Amino acid sequence: MIKILVVDDHAVVRQGVRQILSEQFHGAVIGEAQNAEEMIERVRKNSWDIVLLDIGMPGKSGLDALKELKQGRPKLPVLVLSAYPEDQLALRMLKAGAAGYLSKDSAPNELVQALRKILGGGKFISASVAELLASNLSDHSEKPPHELLSDREYQVMCLIAVGKSLKDIADDLCVGVSTINTYRARILEKMQLKNNTELTHYAIENRLVNRLVS
């Protein structure tokens, strides 16, 4: 009996995924969690075959949640579901231990295909992600400035780019404003940018954030 944990802060998304899985994986046990903390608790208390993880939840980021989950359950496969294009976070999530990365815009049959491949011991990456991986491994490819950032610096950059104040970012990440100021200074230095306006322009031009995110 397959046990699948669906993690998403939107009930309608969890319901839709549950319906797809129930139709394709007969007899499967499907659990739900609405945030990272609830996911970690459910993983601690129960045994799961795979986790479907949304990375756009409020509070702890999907990347941080994945890292924490893999520390406690390193062999538990995780399929990341994201509303962001694959070229934004796929490589970081895969490096952090995800077994696959799938856009929420994908067709239901692609979700099923990804799950079956991962449950069979494999990994799921699309052709575009495979191209990104190949480019990333090339010694001759020049990495864009944002690839120089650490995972936390990248996260802070994206939050600044969508218009969040340093105080709001500090509250979201449960750190002090001075810490976020330090991250901001490192980001601007590494990317050779002067201010938040240039940072936001860079993030939008490189499709690192959604223009509609607030």
N, C-alpha and C positions, 0 to 999 in steps of 0.2 A: 504494500500500500504506500503510494507516494504522498509525502507530506510537504506542502508548499506554503511558505509564509509570504504574504503580500503586504508590502510596506508603502503606504501612501497617505498623505494627510487629507486627501479628498475622498469622501465616502463613495461618491458616484464613480470614481475611477476604480476603487477597490471592488465595487459591485460589478462593474463591467469586466474587469479581469477575472473575477471569480466565476462569472457566467461562461466566459471563454474556456477557462480551465476545466470547469465541471463538464462541459460538453466534450472536451477532447481527452481528458484524463479521468475516466470513469472510476469512481470509488476513491478518488484522491481526497486526502484531508487538506482543507485549505484554511489556513489561519490568517488573521489580519492584525496589523499594527498601524497606528496613525502617526507615529513619530519615532525618532531614533531611540529614545529612551525606552519606549514600549517594545521596540524591536529587540533591543539588547536583553530586556527582561524575559521576553518570550523565548529567546534563543537559549538563555540560561536554564529555563525551567523545562523546556521540551526539546525533543530531537526533530530536526527538519532535514529534508533532502536537498532543498534549495530555497534561497531567498530572492524575491523580486523586490528590488530597492529603488524607490524614487529618490533622486538626488536634490529635488527642489523643495524640500520640506522646510518649514520655519524652525528656528532654533538651531540645533547642531546640524552642521552641513552633512550632505550625503557622503562626502569624501571622508570627513572625520568619523562618521558613523561606520563606514566600511572598514576603516583602519581599526576601530575599536572592536568591531565584530570579528575581524580576522585575527586579532590578538587572542581572543578567547576561543574561537572556533576556526583555526587556520584551514581546515579541510572542507569547511562548509562552502559550497559554491554559491556565488552571488551573481545574479543577472541584473544589471543596472538598467532602469527605465528612466529616460530623460526627455524633457521637453526641449532641451537645447540641441543644436546641431552636433553631429558626431565630432566635428573638428575642434570643438571647444574643450571638452572634458574627457573624451574617450581614453586618450593615452594616459592621463593621470589616474583615472579609475582602474584601468587595466594594470598599471604599474603598482597600484595599491592592493591588488589581489582579486579584482573582479574577474569572473569567468566569461563575461560577455557584456556588451553595451548595445542597447537597442533604443531607438527613438520612439516616443509615444505616438508618432505619426505612422508608425509601421502597421502593416496589415495584421489582423489576428493570426493568420496562418504563419507569419514570420515569427511571431511570439511563440507559437507552439513549436515551430521548427527549432528556435533557439533553445527552448527549454529541453526538448528531447535530446539535442546534441550535447548540452551541458550535463544533463542527467546521465548520459551515456559515457561521461568521462572526458568529453571534449571541451573546446572553447568556441564561443560564437563571436565572430567579427564580420562586419560587412566588408564589401570590396573597398569602400572608401576608407574605412579604418585600417584595413590591411595596407593600403597605399600610404597612409600616415605613418604606420609602423615602419614600413620600408624606408621612407624618407628620414624618419627619426634615427634609424640605425646607420644611415649613410654618413661616413666621415666627411664627405665633401659637401653636404648640405648645410647651409648657413641657417642657424636657428633664429626665429624671430625674437625680439626682445622679451616678450612675455614668457618665453620658454626658460628664461634665466631665473624666473621667480620660483621661490619655494611654494609648496601647496598653500600654506597659510597666506603668503604674500599675494598669490594669485586670487585667493578668495577675497581678500581685503580689496584688491584692485577692482574686482567685479562689483563689489558692494558700493565702492566709491563711484564707479562709473554709472550705476543706476540711480545715483542721487542721494544715497543714504548719508546722514551726518556721521561724523566720527563717533559721537556719543551713541547713536543708534547701533552702529557697527560694534562698538565695545559692548553694548548690552546684549546684542545677538550672540557674540562670541564669548561672553562672560569673562571679559578682561577689562583692564583699565583704559581710559582714553589715552593716557600717555603711551601705552603699549601700541595702540592703533596708530598714534602719531609716529612712533618709531618705524612701524611697518610701512606707513605711507612714505616716509623719508627714504627708506631702502628701495621701495618700488620706483620712486621717481629717479633715484640715482642709477639703479640698474637699467632702467629703460631710457635714461637720458631725456627725461621729460621735466618741464618746469613747474607745472601746476595741475590741479584737478581737471581743468578744462582740456588741456592737452591729453591727459590720461583718458578722459571720457571719449574724446574724439578718436583716439587710438583704438579703444575697446570697441567702439561702434564700427569703425572702418574695418577692423579685423574680425567682426562678427563674434566677439567674445561675450557680448551681452545682448539681450533683447531690448529694442528701443521702447517696448511697451511695459517693461518691468518697472515697478515703482517701489 
